[in-house]
Amino acid sequence: MQDFKSCIIAIIEWVDSQTVYGWSEYDVNEDTPATILTVGLLVSDDPSSVTVAVGMSKSKKYTGKLTIPKCAIKHITKRKEVLT
């Protein structure tokens, strides 16, 4: 049984570059940055970036970490979740 007391869930809307491989017709939607929605456990939030993970062990080791530069973030919502 897990004994985690609480965690912070981050919901992040951010922009990222995108690419099209191979030959393709021109499509205006492919020539704009992609808007991404990421949800994860907040690992860190510093002046330049936010890091989230998909999982955390009791010893606070993380798996599936993703670091997003603050300049790419359009909106972030943080929710503290108390686990029962």
PyMOL Python script that loads the backbone (N, CA, C, O; Angstrom):
from pymol import cmd

cmd.read_pdbstr("""\
ATOM      1  N   MET A   1       0.844  -1.189   0.000  1.00  0.00           N
ATOM      2  CA  MET A   1       0.000   0.000   0.000  1.00  0.00           C
ATOM      3  C   MET A   1       0.885   1.247   0.000  1.00  0.00           C
ATOM      4  O   MET A   1       1.869   1.319   0.736  1.00  0.00           O
ATOM      5  N   GLN A   2       0.533   2.202  -0.813  1.00  0.00           N
ATOM      6  CA  GLN A   2       1.302   3.442  -0.887  1.00  0.00           C
ATOM      7  C   GLN A   2       1.065   4.287   0.355  1.00  0.00           C
ATOM      8  O   GLN A   2      -0.028   4.283   0.922  1.00  0.00           O
ATOM      9  N   ASP A   3       2.109   5.018   0.775  1.00  0.00           N
ATOM     10  CA  ASP A   3       1.957   5.914   1.908  1.00  0.00           C
ATOM     11  C   ASP A   3       2.239   7.364   1.515  1.00  0.00           C
ATOM     12  O   ASP A   3       2.698   8.154   2.340  1.00  0.00           O
ATOM     13  N   PHE A   4       1.969   7.708   0.275  1.00  0.00           N
ATOM     14  CA  PHE A   4       2.135   9.078  -0.184  1.00  0.00           C
ATOM     15  C   PHE A   4       1.082   9.949   0.498  1.00  0.00           C
ATOM     16  O   PHE A   4      -0.081   9.557   0.599  1.00  0.00           O
ATOM     17  N   LYS A   5       1.481  11.111   0.957  1.00  0.00           N
ATOM     18  CA  LYS A   5       0.542  11.999   1.639  1.00  0.00           C
ATOM     19  C   LYS A   5      -0.123  12.990   0.683  1.00  0.00           C
ATOM     20  O   LYS A   5      -1.325  13.243   0.770  1.00  0.00           O
ATOM     21  N   SER A   6       0.668  13.541  -0.220  1.00  0.00           N
ATOM     22  CA  SER A   6       0.106  14.509  -1.167  1.00  0.00           C
ATOM     23  C   SER A   6       1.031  14.634  -2.374  1.00  0.00           C
ATOM     24  O   SER A   6       2.188  14.215  -2.335  1.00  0.00           O
ATOM     25  N   CYS A   7       0.506  15.209  -3.427  1.00  0.00           N
ATOM     26  CA  CYS A   7       1.298  15.490  -4.617  1.00  0.00           C
ATOM     27  C   CYS A   7       0.680  16.690  -5.320  1.00  0.00           C
ATOM     28  O   CYS A   7      -0.462  17.062  -5.052  1.00  0.00           O
ATOM     29  N   ILE A   8       1.435  17.280  -6.207  1.00  0.00           N
ATOM     30  CA  ILE A   8       0.921  18.400  -7.006  1.00  0.00           C
ATOM     31  C   ILE A   8       0.816  17.917  -8.444  1.00  0.00           C
ATOM     32  O   ILE A   8       1.786  17.451  -9.040  1.00  0.00           O
ATOM     33  N   ILE A   9      -0.393  18.042  -8.982  1.00  0.00           N
ATOM     34  CA  ILE A   9      -0.660  17.711 -10.376  1.00  0.00           C
ATOM     35  C   ILE A   9      -0.567  19.002 -11.189  1.00  0.00           C
ATOM     36  O   ILE A   9      -1.170  20.012 -10.826  1.00  0.00           O
ATOM     37  N   ALA A  10       0.178  18.969 -12.274  1.00  0.00           N
ATOM     38  CA  ALA A  10       0.303  20.129 -13.157  1.00  0.00           C
ATOM     39  C   ALA A  10      -0.387  19.829 -14.482  1.00  0.00           C
ATOM     40  O   ALA A  10      -0.183  18.776 -15.085  1.00  0.00           O
ATOM     41  N   ILE A  11      -1.201  20.775 -14.915  1.00  0.00           N
ATOM     42  CA  ILE A  11      -1.854  20.713 -16.231  1.00  0.00           C
ATOM     43  C   ILE A  11      -1.257  21.866 -17.032  1.00  0.00           C
ATOM     44  O   ILE A  11      -1.455  23.036 -16.704  1.00  0.00           O
ATOM     45  N   ILE A  12      -0.522  21.516 -18.088  1.00  0.00           N
ATOM     46  CA  ILE A  12       0.254  22.520 -18.821  1.00  0.00           C
ATOM     47  C   ILE A  12      -0.172  22.574 -20.278  1.00  0.00           C
ATOM     48  O   ILE A  12      -0.187  21.555 -20.968  1.00  0.00           O
ATOM     49  N   GLU A  13      -0.517  23.764 -20.740  1.00  0.00           N
ATOM     50  CA  GLU A  13      -0.748  24.010 -22.168  1.00  0.00           C
ATOM     51  C   GLU A  13       0.496  24.721 -22.680  1.00  0.00           C
ATOM     52  O   GLU A  13       0.888  25.763 -22.156  1.00  0.00           O
ATOM     53  N   TRP A  14       1.108  24.150 -23.705  1.00  0.00           N
ATOM     54  CA  TRP A  14       2.345  24.718 -24.212  1.00  0.00           C
ATOM     55  C   TRP A  14       2.474  24.523 -25.718  1.00  0.00           C
ATOM     56  O   TRP A  14       1.742  23.739 -26.322  1.00  0.00           O
ATOM     57  N   VAL A  15       3.408  25.245 -26.307  1.00  0.00           N
ATOM     58  CA  VAL A  15       3.622  25.146 -27.751  1.00  0.00           C
ATOM     59  C   VAL A  15       4.942  24.451 -28.020  1.00  0.00           C
ATOM     60  O   VAL A  15       5.902  24.576 -27.259  1.00  0.00           O
ATOM     61  N   ASP A  16       4.967  23.717 -29.121  1.00  0.00           N
ATOM     62  CA  ASP A  16       6.166  22.982 -29.502  1.00  0.00           C
ATOM     63  C   ASP A  16       6.309  23.052 -31.018  1.00  0.00           C
ATOM     64  O   ASP A  16       5.338  23.276 -31.741  1.00  0.00           O
ATOM     65  N   SER A  17       7.519  22.858 -31.475  1.00  0.00           N
ATOM     66  CA  SER A  17       7.722  22.799 -32.917  1.00  0.00           C
ATOM     67  C   SER A  17       7.128  21.501 -33.443  1.00  0.00           C
ATOM     68  O   SER A  17       6.947  20.538 -32.699  1.00  0.00           O
ATOM     69  N   GLN A  18       6.827  21.490 -34.734  1.00  0.00           N
ATOM     70  CA  GLN A  18       6.349  20.252 -35.351  1.00  0.00           C
ATOM     71  C   GLN A  18       6.998  20.118 -36.721  1.00  0.00           C
ATOM     72  O   GLN A  18       7.459  21.095 -37.311  1.00  0.00           O
ATOM     73  N   THR A  19       7.022  18.919 -37.197  1.00  0.00           N
ATOM     74  CA  THR A  19       7.647  18.643 -38.487  1.00  0.00           C
ATOM     75  C   THR A  19       6.782  17.672 -39.279  1.00  0.00           C
ATOM     76  O   THR A  19       5.977  16.926 -38.720  1.00  0.00           O
ATOM     77  N   VAL A  20       6.967  17.702 -40.567  1.00  0.00           N
ATOM     78  CA  VAL A  20       6.300  16.755 -41.459  1.00  0.00           C
ATOM     79  C   VAL A  20       7.408  16.024 -42.210  1.00  0.00           C
ATOM     80  O   VAL A  20       8.269  16.657 -42.821  1.00  0.00           O
ATOM     81  N   TYR A  21       7.389  14.703 -42.167  1.00  0.00           N
ATOM     82  CA  TYR A  21       8.417  13.919 -42.830  1.00  0.00           C
ATOM     83  C   TYR A  21       7.989  13.564 -44.249  1.00  0.00           C
ATOM     84  O   TYR A  21       6.811  13.333 -44.522  1.00  0.00           O
ATOM     85  N   GLY A  22       8.951  13.527 -45.125  1.00  0.00           N
ATOM     86  CA  GLY A  22       8.680  13.115 -46.495  1.00  0.00           C
ATOM     87  C   GLY A  22       7.990  14.199 -47.302  1.00  0.00           C
ATOM     88  O   GLY A  22       7.862  15.340 -46.858  1.00  0.00           O
ATOM     89  N   TRP A  23       7.551  13.828 -48.487  1.00  0.00           N
ATOM     90  CA  TRP A  23       6.874  14.747 -49.397  1.00  0.00           C
ATOM     91  C   TRP A  23       5.459  15.000 -48.916  1.00  0.00           C
ATOM     92  O   TRP A  23       4.778  14.080 -48.462  1.00  0.00           O
ATOM     93  N   SER A  24       5.014  16.252 -49.013  1.00  0.00           N
ATOM     94  CA  SER A  24       3.644  16.568 -48.607  1.00  0.00           C
ATOM     95  C   SER A  24       3.175  17.826 -49.313  1.00  0.00           C
ATOM     96  O   SER A  24       3.970  18.670 -49.726  1.00  0.00           O
ATOM     97  N   GLU A  25       1.873  17.924 -49.437  1.00  0.00           N
ATOM     98  CA  GLU A  25       1.257  19.140 -49.959  1.00  0.00           C
ATOM     99  C   GLU A  25       1.361  20.231 -48.895  1.00  0.00           C
ATOM    100  O   GLU A  25       1.533  19.931 -47.714  1.00  0.00           O
ATOM    101  N   TYR A  26       1.258  21.492 -49.308  1.00  0.00           N
ATOM    102  CA  TYR A  26       1.267  22.584 -48.357  1.00  0.00           C
ATOM    103  C   TYR A  26      -0.019  22.557 -47.547  1.00  0.00           C
ATOM    104  O   TYR A  26      -1.110  22.451 -48.107  1.00  0.00           O
ATOM    105  N   ASP A  27       0.110  22.652 -46.233  1.00  0.00           N
ATOM    106  CA  ASP A  27      -1.033  22.723 -45.326  1.00  0.00           C
ATOM    107  C   ASP A  27      -0.690  23.760 -44.263  1.00  0.00           C
ATOM    108  O   ASP A  27       0.261  23.580 -43.503  1.00  0.00           O
ATOM    109  N   VAL A  28      -1.458  24.841 -44.209  1.00  0.00           N
ATOM    110  CA  VAL A  28      -1.172  25.931 -43.275  1.00  0.00           C
ATOM    111  C   VAL A  28      -1.132  25.430 -41.827  1.00  0.00           C
ATOM    112  O   VAL A  28      -0.399  25.991 -41.013  1.00  0.00           O
ATOM    113  N   ASN A  29      -1.898  24.393 -41.488  1.00  0.00           N
ATOM    114  CA  ASN A  29      -1.898  23.867 -40.125  1.00  0.00           C
ATOM    115  C   ASN A  29      -0.589  23.162 -39.775  1.00  0.00           C
ATOM    116  O   ASN A  29      -0.252  23.027 -38.599  1.00  0.00           O
ATOM    117  N   GLU A  30       0.142  22.718 -40.777  1.00  0.00           N
ATOM    118  CA  GLU A  30       1.428  22.067 -40.528  1.00  0.00           C
ATOM    119  C   GLU A  30       2.557  23.077 -40.405  1.00  0.00           C
ATOM    120  O   GLU A  30       3.665  22.718 -40.005  1.00  0.00           O
ATOM    121  N   ASP A  31       2.296  24.331 -40.743  1.00  0.00           N
ATOM    122  CA  ASP A  31       3.331  25.357 -40.710  1.00  0.00           C
ATOM    123  C   ASP A  31       3.198  26.276 -39.505  1.00  0.00           C
ATOM    124  O   ASP A  31       3.719  27.391 -39.513  1.00  0.00           O
ATOM    125  N   THR A  32       2.502  25.813 -38.468  1.00  0.00           N
ATOM    126  CA  THR A  32       2.383  26.564 -37.230  1.00  0.00           C
ATOM    127  C   THR A  32       2.819  25.664 -36.074  1.00  0.00           C
ATOM    128  O   THR A  32       2.733  24.440 -36.180  1.00  0.00           O
ATOM    129  N   PRO A  33       3.283  26.252 -34.980  1.00  0.00           N
ATOM    130  CA  PRO A  33       3.652  25.420 -33.837  1.00  0.00           C
ATOM    131  C   PRO A  33       2.456  24.611 -33.332  1.00  0.00           C
ATOM    132  O   PRO A  33       1.309  25.046 -33.430  1.00  0.00           O
ATOM    133  N   ALA A  34       2.746  23.442 -32.797  1.00  0.00           N
ATOM    134  CA  ALA A  34       1.701  22.579 -32.252  1.00  0.00           C
ATOM    135  C   ALA A  34       1.379  23.010 -30.821  1.00  0.00           C
ATOM    136  O   ALA A  34       2.286  23.331 -30.053  1.00  0.00           O
ATOM    137  N   THR A  35       0.097  23.019 -30.459  1.00  0.00           N
ATOM    138  CA  THR A  35      -0.310  23.277 -29.081  1.00  0.00           C
ATOM    139  C   THR A  35      -0.476  21.926 -28.397  1.00  0.00           C
ATOM    140  O   THR A  35      -1.182  21.049 -28.896  1.00  0.00           O
ATOM    141  N   ILE A  36       0.177  21.768 -27.257  1.00  0.00           N
ATOM    142  CA  ILE A  36       0.237  20.498 -26.542  1.00  0.00           C
ATOM    143  C   ILE A  36      -0.404  20.666 -25.164  1.00  0.00           C
ATOM    144  O   ILE A  36      -0.274  21.720 -24.541  1.00  0.00           O
ATOM    145  N   LEU A  37      -1.091  19.633 -24.694  1.00  0.00           N
ATOM    146  CA  LEU A  37      -1.612  19.599 -23.335  1.00  0.00           C
ATOM    147  C   LEU A  37      -0.939  18.439 -22.618  1.00  0.00           C
ATOM    148  O   LEU A  37      -1.036  17.291 -23.052  1.00  0.00           O
ATOM    149  N   THR A  38      -0.257  18.741 -21.520  1.00  0.00           N
ATOM    150  CA  THR A  38       0.455  17.739 -20.738  1.00  0.00           C
ATOM    151  C   THR A  38      -0.058  17.763 -19.313  1.00  0.00           C
ATOM    152  O   THR A  38      -0.242  18.832 -18.730  1.00  0.00           O
ATOM    153  N   VAL A  39      -0.291  16.578 -18.747  1.00  0.00           N
ATOM    154  CA  VAL A  39      -0.720  16.450 -17.358  1.00  0.00           C
ATOM    155  C   VAL A  39       0.265  15.518 -16.663  1.00  0.00           C
ATOM    156  O   VAL A  39       0.559  14.439 -17.177  1.00  0.00           O
ATOM    157  N   GLY A  40       0.777  15.919 -15.501  1.00  0.00           N
ATOM    158  CA  GLY A  40       1.727  15.066 -14.800  1.00  0.00           C
ATOM    159  C   GLY A  40       1.969  15.509 -13.378  1.00  0.00           C
ATOM    160  O   GLY A  40       1.463  16.541 -12.937  1.00  0.00           O
ATOM    161  N   LEU A  41       2.752  14.718 -12.663  1.00  0.00           N
ATOM    162  CA  LEU A  41       3.159  15.042 -11.306  1.00  0.00           C
ATOM    163  C   LEU A  41       4.248  16.106 -11.376  1.00  0.00           C
ATOM    164  O   LEU A  41       5.227  15.943 -12.105  1.00  0.00           O
ATOM    165  N   LEU A  42       4.088  17.188 -10.631  1.00  0.00           N
ATOM    166  CA  LEU A  42       5.074  18.264 -10.657  1.00  0.00           C
ATOM    167  C   LEU A  42       6.345  17.817  -9.950  1.00  0.00           C
ATOM    168  O   LEU A  42       6.321  17.467  -8.770  1.00  0.00           O
ATOM    169  N   VAL A  43       7.455  17.832 -10.683  1.00  0.00           N
ATOM    170  CA  VAL A  43       8.759  17.478 -10.141  1.00  0.00           C
ATOM    171  C   VAL A  43       9.493  18.736  -9.711  1.00  0.00           C
ATOM    172  O   VAL A  43      10.036  18.802  -8.608  1.00  0.00           O
ATOM    173  N   SER A  44       9.508  19.741 -10.591  1.00  0.00           N
ATOM    174  CA  SER A  44      10.168  21.008 -10.263  1.00  0.00           C
ATOM    175  C   SER A  44       9.563  22.138 -11.080  1.00  0.00           C
ATOM    176  O   SER A  44       9.013  21.932 -12.162  1.00  0.00           O
ATOM    177  N   ASP A  45       9.683  23.331 -10.528  1.00  0.00           N
ATOM    178  CA  ASP A  45       9.225  24.553 -11.189  1.00  0.00           C
ATOM    179  C   ASP A  45      10.249  25.627 -10.846  1.00  0.00           C
ATOM    180  O   ASP A  45      10.247  26.162  -9.737  1.00  0.00           O
ATOM    181  N   ASP A  46      11.124  25.943 -11.799  1.00  0.00           N
ATOM    182  CA  ASP A  46      12.133  26.965 -11.550  1.00  0.00           C
ATOM    183  C   ASP A  46      11.945  28.108 -12.545  1.00  0.00           C
ATOM    184  O   ASP A  46      11.063  28.025 -13.401  1.00  0.00           O
ATOM    185  N   PRO A  47      12.733  29.156 -12.463  1.00  0.00           N
ATOM    186  CA  PRO A  47      12.515  30.314 -13.342  1.00  0.00           C
ATOM    187  C   PRO A  47      12.560  30.025 -14.839  1.00  0.00           C
ATOM    188  O   PRO A  47      11.962  30.763 -15.622  1.00  0.00           O
ATOM    189  N   SER A  48      13.260  28.959 -15.256  1.00  0.00           N
ATOM    190  CA  SER A  48      13.392  28.719 -16.691  1.00  0.00           C
ATOM    191  C   SER A  48      12.572  27.549 -17.220  1.00  0.00           C
ATOM    192  O   SER A  48      12.349  27.464 -18.427  1.00  0.00           O
ATOM    193  N   SER A  49      12.110  26.629 -16.340  1.00  0.00           N
ATOM    194  CA  SER A  49      11.412  25.450 -16.841  1.00  0.00           C
ATOM    195  C   SER A  49      10.528  24.803 -15.779  1.00  0.00           C
ATOM    196  O   SER A  49      10.645  25.074 -14.584  1.00  0.00           O
ATOM    197  N   VAL A  50       9.638  23.939 -16.264  1.00  0.00           N
ATOM    198  CA  VAL A  50       8.778  23.125 -15.402  1.00  0.00           C
ATOM    199  C   VAL A  50       9.009  21.671 -15.799  1.00  0.00           C
ATOM    200  O   VAL A  50       9.021  21.341 -16.985  1.00  0.00           O
ATOM    201  N   THR A  51       9.193  20.799 -14.800  1.00  0.00           N
ATOM    202  CA  THR A  51       9.374  19.378 -15.061  1.00  0.00           C
ATOM    203  C   THR A  51       8.238  18.603 -14.422  1.00  0.00           C
ATOM    204  O   THR A  51       7.917  18.799 -13.250  1.00  0.00           O
ATOM    205  N   VAL A  52       7.620  17.703 -15.221  1.00  0.00           N
ATOM    206  CA  VAL A  52       6.564  16.825 -14.730  1.00  0.00           C
ATOM    207  C   VAL A  52       6.974  15.384 -15.015  1.00  0.00           C
ATOM    208  O   VAL A  52       7.851  15.118 -15.837  1.00  0.00           O
ATOM    209  N   ALA A  53       6.310  14.454 -14.309  1.00  0.00           N
ATOM    210  CA  ALA A  53       6.601  13.033 -14.509  1.00  0.00           C
ATOM    211  C   ALA A  53       5.297  12.259 -14.535  1.00  0.00           C
ATOM    212  O   ALA A  53       4.274  12.725 -14.031  1.00  0.00           O
ATOM    213  N   VAL A  54       5.340  11.071 -15.129  1.00  0.00           N
ATOM    214  CA  VAL A  54       4.147  10.214 -15.178  1.00  0.00           C
ATOM    215  C   VAL A  54       4.031   9.333 -13.944  1.00  0.00           C
ATOM    216  O   VAL A  54       2.954   8.812 -13.656  1.00  0.00           O
ATOM    217  N   GLY A  55       5.135   9.158 -13.208  1.00  0.00           N
ATOM    218  CA  GLY A  55       5.082   8.308 -12.029  1.00  0.00           C
ATOM    219  C   GLY A  55       6.150   8.679 -11.022  1.00  0.00           C
ATOM    220  O   GLY A  55       7.177   9.261 -11.372  1.00  0.00           O
ATOM    221  N   MET A  56       5.892   8.325  -9.731  1.00  0.00           N
ATOM    222  CA  MET A  56       6.822   8.610  -8.656  1.00  0.00           C
ATOM    223  C   MET A  56       6.805   7.453  -7.664  1.00  0.00           C
ATOM    224  O   MET A  56       5.740   6.947  -7.309  1.00  0.00           O
ATOM    225  N   SER A  57       7.999   7.034  -7.216  1.00  0.00           N
ATOM    226  CA  SER A  57       8.089   5.969  -6.223  1.00  0.00           C
ATOM    227  C   SER A  57       8.040   6.570  -4.817  1.00  0.00           C
ATOM    228  O   SER A  57       8.111   7.787  -4.647  1.00  0.00           O
ATOM    229  N   LYS A  58       7.918   5.696  -3.811  1.00  0.00           N
ATOM    230  CA  LYS A  58       7.916   6.153  -2.423  1.00  0.00           C
ATOM    231  C   LYS A  58       9.203   6.881  -2.068  1.00  0.00           C
ATOM    232  O   LYS A  58       9.198   7.769  -1.216  1.00  0.00           O
ATOM    233  N   SER A  59      10.302   6.514  -2.711  1.00  0.00           N
ATOM    234  CA  SER A  59      11.591   7.154  -2.442  1.00  0.00           C
ATOM    235  C   SER A  59      11.808   8.406  -3.301  1.00  0.00           C
ATOM    236  O   SER A  59      12.924   8.915  -3.399  1.00  0.00           O
ATOM    237  N   LYS A  60      10.738   8.886  -3.912  1.00  0.00           N
ATOM    238  CA  LYS A  60      10.745  10.096  -4.755  1.00  0.00           C
ATOM    239  C   LYS A  60      11.666   9.966  -5.960  1.00  0.00           C
ATOM    240  O   LYS A  60      12.341  10.923  -6.339  1.00  0.00           O
ATOM    241  N   LYS A  61      11.691   8.798  -6.551  1.00  0.00           N
ATOM    242  CA  LYS A  61      12.332   8.616  -7.856  1.00  0.00           C
ATOM    243  C   LYS A  61      11.221   8.708  -8.890  1.00  0.00           C
ATOM    244  O   LYS A  61      10.116   8.208  -8.678  1.00  0.00           O
ATOM    245  N   TYR A  62      11.530   9.358 -10.022  1.00  0.00           N
ATOM    246  CA  TYR A  62      10.510   9.634 -11.026  1.00  0.00           C
ATOM    247  C   TYR A  62      10.747   8.838 -12.297  1.00  0.00           C
ATOM    248  O   TYR A  62      11.878   8.470 -12.614  1.00  0.00           O
ATOM    249  N   THR A  63       9.674   8.579 -13.015  1.00  0.00           N
ATOM    250  CA  THR A  63       9.760   7.944 -14.322  1.00  0.00           C
ATOM    251  C   THR A  63       8.979   8.785 -15.328  1.00  0.00           C
ATOM    252  O   THR A  63       7.992   9.429 -14.973  1.00  0.00           O
ATOM    253  N   GLY A  64       9.417   8.775 -16.560  1.00  0.00           N
ATOM    254  CA  GLY A  64       8.713   9.514 -17.618  1.00  0.00           C
ATOM    255  C   GLY A  64       8.756  11.011 -17.425  1.00  0.00           C
ATOM    256  O   GLY A  64       7.736  11.683 -17.580  1.00  0.00           O
ATOM    257  N   LYS A  65       9.942  11.558 -17.083  1.00  0.00           N
ATOM    258  CA  LYS A  65      10.044  13.003 -16.860  1.00  0.00           C
ATOM    259  C   LYS A  65      10.057  13.778 -18.182  1.00  0.00           C
ATOM    260  O   LYS A  65      10.618  13.335 -19.184  1.00  0.00           O
ATOM    261  N   LEU A  66       9.426  14.937 -18.143  1.00  0.00           N
ATOM    262  CA  LEU A  66       9.405  15.858 -19.280  1.00  0.00           C
ATOM    263  C   LEU A  66       9.671  17.256 -18.754  1.00  0.00           C
ATOM    264  O   LEU A  66       8.974  17.715 -17.849  1.00  0.00           O
ATOM    265  N   THR A  67      10.668  17.944 -19.303  1.00  0.00           N
ATOM    266  CA  THR A  67      10.979  19.325 -18.922  1.00  0.00           C
ATOM    267  C   THR A  67      10.542  20.253 -20.041  1.00  0.00           C
ATOM    268  O   THR A  67      10.925  20.078 -21.198  1.00  0.00           O
ATOM    269  N   ILE A  68       9.735  21.240 -19.682  1.00  0.00           N
ATOM    270  CA  ILE A  68       9.180  22.187 -20.657  1.00  0.00           C
ATOM    271  C   ILE A  68       9.731  23.575 -20.346  1.00  0.00           C
ATOM    272  O   ILE A  68       9.597  24.043 -19.215  1.00  0.00           O
ATOM    273  N   PRO A  69      10.352  24.250 -21.326  1.00  0.00           N
ATOM    274  CA  PRO A  69      10.842  25.609 -21.089  1.00  0.00           C
ATOM    275  C   PRO A  69       9.679  26.554 -20.783  1.00  0.00           C
ATOM    276  O   PRO A  69       8.616  26.456 -21.395  1.00  0.00           O
ATOM    277  N   LYS A  70       9.888  27.468 -19.835  1.00  0.00           N
ATOM    278  CA  LYS A  70       8.829  28.428 -19.472  1.00  0.00           C
ATOM    279  C   LYS A  70       8.396  29.276 -20.670  1.00  0.00           C
ATOM    280  O   LYS A  70       7.231  29.661 -20.764  1.00  0.00           O
ATOM    281  N   CYS A  71       9.324  29.570 -21.587  1.00  0.00           N
ATOM    282  CA  CYS A  71       8.968  30.405 -22.738  1.00  0.00           C
ATOM    283  C   CYS A  71       7.973  29.700 -23.660  1.00  0.00           C
ATOM    284  O   CYS A  71       7.337  30.356 -24.486  1.00  0.00           O
ATOM    285  N   ALA A  72       7.824  28.376 -23.537  1.00  0.00           N
ATOM    286  CA  ALA A  72       6.885  27.621 -24.380  1.00  0.00           C
ATOM    287  C   ALA A  72       5.526  27.434 -23.708  1.00  0.00           C
ATOM    288  O   ALA A  72       4.576  26.990 -24.353  1.00  0.00           O
ATOM    289  N   ILE A  73       5.423  27.766 -22.426  1.00  0.00           N
ATOM    290  CA  ILE A  73       4.186  27.529 -21.673  1.00  0.00           C
ATOM    291  C   ILE A  73       3.206  28.676 -21.864  1.00  0.00           C
ATOM    292  O   ILE A  73       3.526  29.839 -21.620  1.00  0.00           O
ATOM    293  N   LYS A  74       1.994  28.319 -22.311  1.00  0.00           N
ATOM    294  CA  LYS A  74       0.926  29.305 -22.473  1.00  0.00           C
ATOM    295  C   LYS A  74       0.107  29.440 -21.187  1.00  0.00           C
ATOM    296  O   LYS A  74      -0.313  30.537 -20.818  1.00  0.00           O
ATOM    297  N   HIS A  75      -0.115  28.301 -20.507  1.00  0.00           N
ATOM    298  CA  HIS A  75      -0.929  28.311 -19.288  1.00  0.00           C
ATOM    299  C   HIS A  75      -0.575  27.084 -18.453  1.00  0.00           C
ATOM    300  O   HIS A  75      -0.335  25.999 -18.983  1.00  0.00           O
ATOM    301  N   ILE A  76      -0.550  27.278 -17.138  1.00  0.00           N
ATOM    302  CA  ILE A  76      -0.314  26.150 -16.244  1.00  0.00           C
ATOM    303  C   ILE A  76      -1.267  26.225 -15.055  1.00  0.00           C
ATOM    304  O   ILE A  76      -1.460  27.293 -14.473  1.00  0.00           O
ATOM    305  N   THR A  77      -1.848  25.110 -14.704  1.00  0.00           N
ATOM    306  CA  THR A  77      -2.706  24.998 -13.535  1.00  0.00           C
ATOM    307  C   THR A  77      -2.085  23.946 -12.624  1.00  0.00           C
ATOM    308  O   THR A  77      -1.722  22.858 -13.073  1.00  0.00           O
ATOM    309  N   LYS A  78      -1.967  24.280 -11.345  1.00  0.00           N
ATOM    310  CA  LYS A  78      -1.407  23.347 -10.366  1.00  0.00           C
ATOM    311  C   LYS A  78      -2.494  23.025  -9.347  1.00  0.00           C
ATOM    312  O   LYS A  78      -3.194  23.908  -8.852  1.00  0.00           O
ATOM    313  N   ARG A  79      -2.613  21.722  -9.047  1.00  0.00           N
ATOM    314  CA  ARG A  79      -3.608  21.264  -8.060  1.00  0.00           C
ATOM    315  C   ARG A  79      -2.918  20.384  -7.042  1.00  0.00           C
ATOM    316  O   ARG A  79      -2.297  19.382  -7.396  1.00  0.00           O
ATOM    317  N   LYS A  80      -3.025  20.756  -5.779  1.00  0.00           N
ATOM    318  CA  LYS A  80      -2.491  19.895  -4.727  1.00  0.00           C
ATOM    319  C   LYS A  80      -3.533  18.837  -4.427  1.00  0.00           C
ATOM    320  O   LYS A  80      -4.685  19.155  -4.131  1.00  0.00           O
ATOM    321  N   GLU A  81      -3.128  17.583  -4.503  1.00  0.00           N
ATOM    322  CA  GLU A  81      -4.006  16.455  -4.256  1.00  0.00           C
ATOM    323  C   GLU A  81      -3.561  15.754  -2.980  1.00  0.00           C
ATOM    324  O   GLU A  81      -2.405  15.351  -2.852  1.00  0.00           O
ATOM    325  N   VAL A  82      -4.489  15.613  -2.041  1.00  0.00           N
ATOM    326  CA  VAL A  82      -4.220  14.875  -0.823  1.00  0.00           C
ATOM    327  C   VAL A  82      -4.724  13.450  -1.046  1.00  0.00           C
ATOM    328  O   VAL A  82      -5.889  13.223  -1.369  1.00  0.00           O
ATOM    329  N   LEU A  83      -3.822  12.516  -0.866  1.00  0.00           N
ATOM    330  CA  LEU A  83      -4.155  11.127  -1.129  1.00  0.00           C
ATOM    331  C   LEU A  83      -4.679  10.457   0.148  1.00  0.00           C
ATOM    332  O   LEU A  83      -4.119  10.622   1.231  1.00  0.00           O
ATOM    333  N   THR A  84      -5.745   9.714  -0.009  1.00  0.00           N
ATOM    334  CA  THR A  84      -6.317   9.043   1.159  1.00  0.00           C
ATOM    335  C   THR A  84      -6.215   7.547   1.039  1.00  0.00           C
ATOM    336  O   THR A  84      -6.648   6.825   1.937  1.00  0.00           O
TER     337      THR A  84
END
""", "prot")
cmd.dss("prot")
cmd.show_as("cartoon", "prot")
cmd.util.cbc("prot")
cmd.orient("prot")
